[in-house]
Amino acid sequence: MNEKTHRGIVVVGGGIAGLACAHRLASWGHEVEVLEAEADAGGRMRSERHGDFVVDRGAQFIASGYRNLHALAAEVGLAERVRPLARAENAMLRGGRLHPGDYDTPLAFLCSGLLSWRAKLRLPALVFDVWRHRKQLDPMQPERAADLDRDDLAGYLRRRIGDEAADYLVAPALSATFDSDPEDVSGVFGLLALRFVLGGFRLQAFEGGTGALTARLAERLPVRTACRVSAVEPDGEGVRVRFRGPEGDAERHAAAAVVAVPGTRVASVCPALLPGERAFFERVRYVRGIIVHLMLQRPPPTLPYYGVAFPRPENLDLYGLAMDHHKPGAAPPGAGLINAALTAKAAARAWDASDAEVAELVLDNLARTPIGRLDPTGAVVHRWDPMLPQFDAGYTRGLGGFLGRAQCSPRIQFAGDYLVGPYTEAALVSGLRAADAVLREVPVA
Ligand SMILES: Cc1cc2nc3c(=O)[nH]c(=O)nc-3n(C[C@H](O)[C@H](O)[C@H](O)COP(=O)(O)OP(=O)(O)OC[C@H]3O[C@@H](n4cnc5c(N)ncnc54)[C@H](O)[C@@H]3O)c2cc1C
């Protein structure tokens, strides 16, 4: 890329949002370069090998409803590596028992002992709300539901389905998926997630790890790793991007830039944001959290499931577990691999503890459940800050204002999961949209 003239497009951040954006721009003929702060691209969608185990850092699974992700995987020759999980059933802990939580037929659900009849009969209210507001509930455009975004998920669930169904089914399922307490996400976010799931949602994984997609994209693109960008500023007919790379401080001029870093980092990378943009970025929040991966000689016989959620009244320090050995190629044949997510409160308490202490905390918690005490051969602890964007009550209103703003920083676009939803498909969609916006400002020569 030329150093002095405003040529090409710089993408700041090599997560799935930035890589998908760069891929799309390159496929249209734009000259692109991705600058990534870490030693490897992939961000929160990366896999790492630990002996014979493949540990997914960040994103654990994909889903059949991830339309754009599937299309991109096919484009880069990875369609064959998308596989269903060997087991996709889930369970919920209640009163010292694990209750299978997948209710494919209404009859199976009516017979399950997880909820009382009274609680079961209140659940259709949620499906009714999704149906009633279906025109506003577009998971890929959450801002369209801004008018419905009034209360937090905890309040909404209690009002619509009562305490029991809220505490023992819906809230723990969402907490285990999005690592958040129901007070920290909005009711409308819950409805958007339900709409997505009702649209068709089979769990899948890439053979060899979810990082296969970001790794393949990074191989095909000019990605400069270990380059931390400190400033992206409008500059005449383009932008100036300053960064620190392996050779020290450097700068680039480009026709446009896409800033694809977590929303909480944007303001520090873009010193010249317009006041309305800055106000939005100051409002963006991410949860932080801890995930512990346990390697086992054998899968625990007490866990014939993929996911297990722990409702808050059960008083554990965990939102849930996922049996990663059901993902193709994640564990050697016959071995077990589990990941456990600490609750927000437990993660805050354990943030500065040693990895061994955090792993012990998880094992002690599991010993208090029917799962029993596990004896792992190894443990990997990941502390995430930022972990997932928080779509808390009122957030979609701010998001709508930002996306519809009349004044935009010239030649700078934004991408990242905080613009669409806390999952890979949503991050990827934000990247594709940023590429479309660049093309409108900077047509291919
Ligand atoms: C523990 C965990 C579990 C998850 N599980 C799932 C799941 O099962 N399924 C699912 O679909 N989603 C899941 N997600 C969510 C999903 O991983 C994210 O939503 C998605 O990967 C975010 O992509 P992104 O490109 O927006 O951000 P990121 O992946 O965070 O990418 C941003 C990139 O910008 C880089 N960067 C930051 N600052 C700078 C700078 N100054 N200069 C240059 N580069 C910079 C970062 O290093 C990073 O690589 C999970 C996330 C986590 C953390």
The ligand as a MOL file (V3000), in Angstrom:
LIG
                    3D

  0  0  0     0  0            999 V3000
M  V30 BEGIN CTAB
M  V30 COUNTS 53 58 0 0 0
M  V30 BEGIN ATOM
M  V30 1 C -15.7960 -16.6020 25.6060 0
M  V30 2 C -16.6320 -16.2620 24.4080 0
M  V30 3 C -17.5190 -17.2090 23.9170 0
M  V30 4 C -18.2720 -16.9160 22.7680 0
M  V30 5 N -19.0820 -17.8930 22.2500 0
M  V30 6 C -19.6890 -17.6740 21.0500 0
M  V30 7 C -20.3460 -18.7460 20.3950 0
M  V30 8 O -20.3580 -19.8710 20.8720 0
M  V30 9 N -20.9300 -18.4810 19.1950 0
M  V30 10 C -20.8830 -17.2440 18.6030 0
M  V30 11 O -21.4010 -17.0980 17.4860 0
M  V30 12 N -20.2560 -16.2030 19.2130 0
M  V30 13 C -19.6420 -16.4040 20.3980 0
M  V30 14 N -18.9380 -15.3980 21.0110 0
M  V30 15 C -18.9990 -14.0430 20.4480 0
M  V30 16 C -18.0790 -13.8580 19.2390 0
M  V30 17 O -16.8640 -14.4950 19.4730 0
M  V30 18 C -17.8510 -12.3680 19.0080 0
M  V30 19 O -19.1020 -11.6990 18.9540 0
M  V30 20 C -17.1150 -12.0750 17.6950 0
M  V30 21 O -16.0330 -12.9490 17.5130 0
M  V30 22 C -16.6330 -10.6320 17.7370 0
M  V30 23 O -15.9360 -10.3200 16.5490 0
M  V30 24 P -15.4060 -8.8270 16.2920 0
M  V30 25 O -14.6460 -8.8750 15.0280 0
M  V30 26 O -16.5390 -7.8810 16.4250 0
M  V30 27 O -14.4460 -8.5050 17.5340 0
M  V30 28 P -13.0510 -9.1630 17.9350 0
M  V30 29 O -13.0600 -10.5980 17.6250 0
M  V30 30 O -12.8070 -8.7560 19.3450 0
M  V30 31 O -12.0070 -8.4680 16.9740 0
M  V30 32 C -11.4590 -7.2000 17.2250 0
M  V30 33 C -9.9780 -7.2650 16.9030 0
M  V30 34 O -9.4400 -5.9520 17.0150 0
M  V30 35 C -8.1550 -6.0740 17.5520 0
M  V30 36 N -7.7800 -4.7600 18.0940 0
M  V30 37 C -8.2680 -4.1620 19.2080 0
M  V30 38 N -7.6900 -2.9430 19.3710 0
M  V30 39 C -6.8440 -2.7910 18.3250 0
M  V30 40 C -5.9560 -1.7390 17.9250 0
M  V30 41 N -5.8380 -0.6070 18.6410 0
M  V30 42 N -5.1970 -1.9110 16.8090 0
M  V30 43 C -5.3200 -3.0360 16.0460 0
M  V30 44 N -6.1260 -4.0550 16.3910 0
M  V30 45 C -6.8970 -3.9330 17.5020 0
M  V30 46 C -8.2760 -7.1680 18.5870 0
M  V30 47 O -7.0230 -7.7090 18.9200 0
M  V30 48 C -9.1910 -8.1440 17.8580 0
M  V30 49 O -8.4670 -9.1090 17.1350 0
M  V30 50 C -18.1550 -15.6520 22.1320 0
M  V30 51 C -17.2520 -14.7060 22.6310 0
M  V30 52 C -16.4840 -15.0120 23.7560 0
M  V30 53 C -15.4760 -14.0030 24.2520 0
M  V30 END ATOM
M  V30 BEGIN BOND
M  V30 1 1 1 2
M  V30 2 1 2 3
M  V30 3 2 2 52
M  V30 4 2 3 4
M  V30 5 1 4 5
M  V30 6 1 4 50
M  V30 7 2 5 6
M  V30 8 1 6 7
M  V30 9 1 6 13
M  V30 10 2 7 8
M  V30 11 1 7 9
M  V30 12 1 9 10
M  V30 13 2 10 11
M  V30 14 1 10 12
M  V30 15 2 12 13
M  V30 16 1 13 14
M  V30 17 1 14 15
M  V30 18 1 14 50
M  V30 19 1 15 16
M  V30 20 1 16 17
M  V30 21 1 16 18
M  V30 22 1 18 19
M  V30 23 1 18 20
M  V30 24 1 20 21
M  V30 25 1 20 22
M  V30 26 1 22 23
M  V30 27 1 23 24
M  V30 28 2 24 25
M  V30 29 1 24 26
M  V30 30 1 24 27
M  V30 31 1 27 28
M  V30 32 2 28 29
M  V30 33 1 28 30
M  V30 34 1 28 31
M  V30 35 1 31 32
M  V30 36 1 32 33
M  V30 37 1 33 34
M  V30 38 1 33 48
M  V30 39 1 34 35
M  V30 40 1 35 36
M  V30 41 1 35 46
M  V30 42 1 36 37
M  V30 43 1 36 45
M  V30 44 2 37 38
M  V30 45 1 38 39
M  V30 46 1 39 40
M  V30 47 2 39 45
M  V30 48 1 40 41
M  V30 49 2 40 42
M  V30 50 1 42 43
M  V30 51 2 43 44
M  V30 52 1 44 45
M  V30 53 1 46 47
M  V30 54 1 46 48
M  V30 55 1 48 49
M  V30 56 2 50 51
M  V30 57 1 51 52
M  V30 58 1 52 53
M  V30 END BOND
M  V30 END CTAB
M  END
